[in-house]
Amino acid sequence: MSTAVTIANQAAGLVFRVPLPPGSGDPEAVSNWVRRASDAENAFDRNQAGKHHPGVRISIVTPSYRLSAWLRLCIASVADQQVEAEHIVQDAESDDGTLDWLPGDPRVKGFVEKDQGMYDGINRGLRRAGGDILAYLNCDEQYLPGTLAAVARFFEQHPQIDVLFGDVVLVDADGQYLYHRKMQPPLKYHTWTCQLSTLSCAMFFRRRIVFDLGLLFDPRLRDVGDGEWMLRLLQRRLRMAALGQFTSVFTCTGANMSAGPNARREKRELFQSAPVWARALQPLFILQHRLRRLAGGMYRQQPFAYEIFTRASPERRLRFEVSRPTFHAPR
């Protein structure tokens, strides 16, 4: 018995695969449904992995669920990059109107299927990706003009680098500037005992991390999967670098997941998994992190401008001038 219904839109280049819920159909498929990320590292199904297409330099994955208005802006910010890119939207059967327009959008490859959460959706999209460079961009995030060209150029000029970080502008729901974050490659014990010091919307990584090393996100996590995944990359001693320019925008919509009780619980559990000696030295890791940022100029920024799509202007980027930049989040 088939365990899914497939809906194809050849004109838009879309294939929507909607699985039936666990418990019906092929037992192996149901088993895969609940497979843990730690298992996936050792049993990566290469037959299901996205075929590599040399013509597609960058693949972007966007996990989507009930964020139709924000998803439109996210897609627009990838589509106008002037760089050949594959944009995969992995939607978890949204019922907010997303599926009224997503199947007809020729700018993306859309897949609609239930998942176990955001990180499971990201994993599904990454497995389907065909680019040399991979990234994921949430619905409430955008790329700034010229981002993907700069990223592709950096990776071409630095073949030894596995992971690249850009700087981020954080804005309110209307696109107005709140503050910014400059990025440095994270450090292992600071990430383990404190928090991840980078933002995923400005992170780009080589294909081999997923397809050769099998490093996927843990689908059991809901909020700190980025930090846990980054810790595994740091433990593997993968080579990382900072681009040193603004690449991305993170929208503080008021509904972002990282401040809730589950996020606090998962952060506490990640902290408790660190060695006892590392937990005891947490204050020193915090001091090291701050001094390193100070020495690297992370707290300095000249006035600048950024251009993004907004809900009031979904078809055209609006320009925002920042006369007084700050790295402090508003209280």
PEKATA-V709637 format. One record per backbone hydrogen bond with DSSP energy under -1.0 kcal/mol. CO is the residue of the C=O (numbers start at 0). NH is the residue of the N-H. E is the energy in kcal/mol with one decimal. If there is no record, write none. Layout:
# PEKATA-V709637
<<CO:NH:E> <CO:NH:E>>
This chain:
# PEKATA-V709637
<<2:19:-3.3> <4:17:-2.8> <6:15:-3.5> <8:13:-2.3> <13:8:-2.5> <15:6:-3.5> <17:4:-2.2> <20:23:-1.2> <25:29:-1.7> <26:30:-2.4> <27:31:-2.4> <28:32:-1.5> <31:34:-1.3> <35:39:-2.0> <36:40:-1.6> <38:41:-1.0> <38:42:-1.5> <43:45:-1.4> <44:47:-1.3> <52:55:-2.2> <56:132:-2.2> <57:85:-2.9> <58:134:-1.4> <59:87:-3.3> <60:136:-2.3> <61:89:-2.5> <63:91:-2.5> <66:70:-2.8> <67:71:-1.8> <68:72:-1.0> <69:73:-2.3> <70:74:-2.7> <71:75:-2.0> <72:76:-1.9> <73:77:-1.0> <74:78:-2.6> <75:79:-1.3> <77:80:-1.4> <85:59:-3.4> <86:108:-2.9> <87:61:-2.9> <88:110:-2.7> <89:63:-2.6> <90:112:-2.5> <96:99:-1.5> <97:100:-1.4> <97:101:-2.6> <100:103:-1.1> <101:104:-1.7> <104:107:-1.1> <108:88:-2.4> <110:90:-2.6> <116:120:-2.3> <117:121:-2.3> <118:122:-2.3> <119:123:-2.3> <120:124:-2.0> <121:125:-2.8> <122:126:-2.3> <125:128:-1.1> <126:49:-4.6> <129:52:-2.0> <131:206:-2.3> <132:58:-2.7> <133:204:-2.6> <134:60:-2.2> <137:140:-1.8> <139:250:-2.2> <141:248:-2.7> <143:146:-1.8> <145:149:-1.9> <146:150:-2.4> <147:151:-2.6> <148:152:-2.2> <149:153:-2.2> <150:154:-2.3> <151:155:-2.0> <152:156:-1.9> <153:157:-1.5> <157:160:-1.9> <161:205:-2.2> <162:240:-1.9> <163:203:-2.4> <164:242:-3.4> <166:246:-2.6> <166:247:-1.5> <167:180:-2.8> <168:249:-2.5> <169:177:-2.5> <169:178:-1.4> <170:251:-3.3> <171:174:-2.1> <175:171:-2.3> <178:169:-2.9> <180:167:-2.8> <186:190:-2.4> <187:191:-2.2> <188:192:-2.1> <189:193:-2.2> <198:201:-1.6> <199:202:-1.6> <201:165:-2.7> <203:163:-3.1> <204:133:-3.5> <205:208:-1.4> <206:209:-1.2> <206:210:-2.6> <207:211:-1.9> <207:212:-2.7> <208:214:-2.5> <213:215:-1.2> <217:220:-1.5> <223:227:-2.3> <224:228:-2.3> <225:229:-2.6> <226:230:-2.2> <227:231:-1.5> <228:232:-1.8> <229:233:-2.6> <230:234:-2.3> <231:235:-1.3> <232:237:-1.9> <233:236:-1.1> <238:161:-2.6> <238:162:-1.9> <240:164:-1.9> <244:166:-2.7> <246:143:-2.7> <247:168:-2.3> <248:141:-2.1> <249:170:-2.3> <250:252:-1.4> <256:259:-1.4> <259:263:-1.8> <260:264:-2.1> <261:265:-2.7> <262:266:-2.4> <263:267:-2.1> <264:268:-2.3> <265:269:-2.3> <266:270:-2.3> <267:271:-2.4> <270:273:-1.5> <274:278:-2.2> <275:279:-2.1> <276:280:-1.2> <278:281:-1.3> <280:284:-1.9> <281:285:-2.3> <282:286:-2.2> <283:287:-2.8> <284:288:-2.3> <285:289:-2.2> <286:290:-2.6> <287:291:-2.4> <288:292:-2.0> <289:293:-2.3> <290:294:-2.7> <291:295:-1.7> <292:297:-2.6> <293:296:-1.3> <296:299:-1.3> <303:321:-3.3> <305:319:-3.0> <307:317:-3.5> <312:309:-1.3> <317:307:-2.0> <319:305:-2.1> <321:303:-1.5> <325:179:-1.9>>
